[in-house]
Amino acid sequence: MAIDDVKISDAIIKTFSQKLHSILETDVAIVGGGPAGLCDSYYLARDGHNVVLFERKLSIGGGMWGGGIMFNQIVVQKEGKQLLDEFGIRSVEVDSGYYAADSVEAVTAIGSAACKAGAVIMNLFSVEDVLIRDERIDGLVVNWSSVEIAGLHVDPISVGSKFVIDATGHAAEIAHIIERKVGAKLLTPTGHVIGERSMWADVAEMLTLENTKEIFPHVYVAGMACNAVFGGPRMGPIFGGMLLSGKKVAELVGKRLEGLTKT
């Protein structure tokens, strides 16, 4: 068969346009495609919710790709291993309670599971702003990340969403946007983004789960963003807490969505 270059372009434009149109109104918009964001998107989509994940970079996976100092292995604790097993990710027990896995296998396995479950992943998108209606976040304002990088004056588009999850890691970008542009207090002890503390994996892993919760009406945090918002320490190249945080926030938001359906 002869291949027509124009038909290739036509196929890309048609199918991408359909995908973009499908996410203009969604149940959950996740910002950040690291381990927590990918887990969020998988579990929510698996349970039948409409989910879109926006990732600024060309690739998903966040810091998981590089493991520790570019040694592409990650470590999880016993609780985190259960999630590796669920995604079919191979691991080896290196010491009692310490399990190592290939970071590339981990990212690709979770990303593939999320897509197959029905989550729509939109890479190369940045979030510029939020939509606030009736004192709650009702969606996001997005643009191409290349527009942001180039500093071009190109207007964004809006995406409606019943819930938003900030999974942007250390930066906690959505929390900062709410604080800066909305001028609203967050549901933290100070009402502000408290900021991330120095590395302490033991405490950080525990607090990542504890701090996975709502920070503003209809906005939740997951993964490393949790400790950035609530003032917990960072945890370095152990990823169990981030994966478990992704699952927890999916459960929390899923229950809220079920409540909206019943009412």
ZIMOQUI-V537290 format. One record per residue. RES is the residue in one letter. PSI is psi as a letter, one per 30 degrees, with the letter a starting at -180 (* if undefined). OMEGA is omega in degrees with one decimal (999 if undefined). Layout:
<<RES	PSI	OMEGA> <RES	PSI	OMEGA>>
//
This chain:
<<M	k	176.4> <A	k	-178.6> <I	k	-178.0> <D	j	-177.7> <D	e	-178.3> <V	e	178.7> <K	e	174.9> <I	e	178.7> <S	e	-179.5> <D	e	-179.8> <A	e	179.6> <I	e	-176.3> <I	e	-178.3> <K	e	-174.3> <T	e	177.4> <F	e	178.7> <S	e	177.3> <Q	e	179.7> <K	e	179.5> <L	e	179.6> <H	e	-175.9> <S	f	-176.2> <I	g	180.0> <L	f	172.6> <E	j	-174.4> <T	l	177.4> <D	e	-175.3> <V	k	172.1> <A	k	179.5> <I	k	179.3> <V	j	-178.8> <G	j	-176.0> <G	h	174.1> <G	a	-176.2> <P	e	-179.9> <A	e	-179.7> <G	e	179.0> <L	e	177.7> <C	e	176.3> <D	e	-172.7> <S	e	179.1> <Y	e	-174.0> <Y	e	178.8> <L	e	179.0> <A	e	178.5> <R	e	-178.7> <D	g	170.8> <G	g	-179.8> <H	k	176.3> <N	k	-171.9> <V	k	169.8> <V	k	178.0> <L	k	178.2> <F	k	178.5> <E	k	-177.2> <R	e	-173.0> <K	l	177.0> <L	e	-177.4> <S	l	172.6> <I	l	175.2> <G	f	178.3> <G	b	-178.0> <G	f	-176.7> <M	e	-178.5> <W	e	-171.5> <G	f	-179.1> <G	b	174.2> <G	k	-176.7> <I	h	179.8> <M	g	166.7> <F	j	-167.5> <N	h	171.2> <Q	k	174.9> <I	l	177.9> <V	k	171.4> <V	l	175.0> <Q	a	-174.8> <K	e	-178.0> <E	e	179.7> <G	f	179.6> <K	e	179.1> <Q	e	178.6> <L	e	175.2> <L	e	179.3> <D	e	-178.4> <E	e	179.1> <F	g	179.4> <G	g	-179.2> <I	k	-178.8> <R	k	177.9> <S	l	178.7> <V	k	177.6> <E	j	-177.5> <V	e	177.2> <D	l	-177.5> <S	j	177.9> <G	f	179.7> <Y	j	-176.9> <Y	k	179.6> <A	k	179.2> <A	l	177.6> <D	k	-175.0> <S	e	-179.9> <V	e	176.9> <E	e	-177.9> <A	e	-178.6> <V	e	-175.2> <T	e	-179.9> <A	e	-178.4> <I	e	178.7> <G	e	178.3> <S	e	179.7> <A	e	-180.0> <A	e	179.7> <C	e	-178.8> <K	f	177.7> <A	f	177.5> <G	f	177.0> <A	k	176.8> <V	j	-179.4> <I	k	-179.5> <M	j	176.5> <N	l	-179.0> <L	g	176.8> <F	k	173.4> <S	l	175.9> <V	j	-178.8> <E	e	-170.4> <D	l	175.2> <V	l	172.1> <L	k	178.6> <I	k	180.0> <R	k	179.1> <D	h	175.3> <E	g	172.7> <R	l	178.8> <I	k	-174.2> <D	g	179.9> <G	a	-175.1> <L	l	174.2> <V	j	-170.8> <V	l	176.9> <N	l	174.6> <W	k	178.2> <S	f	177.3> <S	e	175.6> <V	e	178.4> <E	e	-177.2> <I	e	-177.9> <A	f	-179.2> <G	h	-179.1> <L	k	176.1> <H	i	179.5> <V	k	-177.1> <D	k	-179.1> <P	a	172.1> <I	l	-177.5> <S	k	178.7> <V	k	178.1> <G	k	180.0> <S	k	179.5> <K	e	178.0> <F	l	177.6> <V	k	176.2> <I	k	176.4> <D	j	177.6> <A	h	-174.4> <T	g	173.4> <G	b	-174.9> <H	e	-174.3> <A	f	-177.2> <A	h	-168.7> <E	e	-177.1> <I	e	176.5> <A	e	179.5> <H	e	178.1> <I	e	179.4> <I	e	-179.1> <E	e	-173.6> <R	e	-171.5> <K	e	179.2> <V	f	-178.9> <G	g	-175.6> <A	l	175.5> <K	k	176.1> <L	l	179.9> <L	h	176.0> <T	l	-179.7> <P	e	-179.1> <T	f	-174.4> <G	g	-177.3> <H	l	169.2> <V	j	-173.4> <I	e	178.4> <G	k	-176.8> <E	k	178.4> <R	l	-178.9> <S	l	-173.8> <M	k	175.0> <W	i	-168.9> <A	e	-176.2> <D	e	-179.6> <V	e	-177.1> <A	e	179.8> <E	e	179.1> <M	e	-176.1> <L	f	177.1> <T	e	178.1> <L	e	-178.8> <E	e	-176.7> <N	g	175.1> <T	j	-175.1> <K	a	-178.6> <E	k	179.4> <I	f	178.8> <F	l	-177.6> <P	j	177.9> <H	g	175.5> <V	k	179.2> <Y	l	173.1> <V	l	178.1> <A	l	176.4> <G	b	-175.3> <M	f	177.5> <A	f	179.7> <C	e	-177.5> <N	f	175.1> <A	e	-178.8> <V	e	-173.2> <F	g	174.6> <G	g	176.4> <G	l	178.8> <P	l	173.1> <R	l	-174.9> <M	f	178.9> <G	a	-169.7> <P	h	168.8> <I	k	-165.9> <F	g	-178.6> <G	e	-179.0> <G	e	-179.8> <M	e	177.7> <L	e	-179.5> <L	e	176.1> <S	e	177.5> <G	e	178.6> <K	e	-178.9> <K	e	-177.2> <V	e	175.8> <A	e	177.8> <E	e	-179.4> <L	e	-178.7> <V	e	177.9> <G	e	177.7> <K	e	178.3> <R	e	179.5> <L	e	176.4> <E	e	177.5> <G	e	178.0> <L	e	-180.0> <T	e	-179.0> <K	e	-178.5> <T	*	999>>
//
